[in-house]
Amino acid sequence: MTASVVVRRLAALSGASAVAAGAYRGSRSVLNLILSTSARLFPTANKYHFYHSLALLGAAHCGKPAVAGTILIAGMGMFCGSLYHQAMTGDPALRKMAPVGGIAMIVGWLAMVL
């Protein structure tokens, strides 16, 4: 299996999980009340999750899909994951991961130039 096939499959899984996360959040009106201060984080995480799932599709067609895909996935995990975690639990313990993940997502986009 080629690296581009793997990255395309990961992009599809990422997109599917972004839809599932958005659907979960949308159906949990009680969660909105409980996590009102953290609730603003969830839409941000979900938006970047979607955008970077699409970026993974593009990464599958660049010169070094494994490099770009790995960096994008790591960035998504750190950035979106930390925001999802705080939004759902109210626990800011992973907050310091978000800037590192954001930088990784930028580097992932730049890696598509390779």
Beta strands, then each sheet from edge to edge (+ up, - down):
end
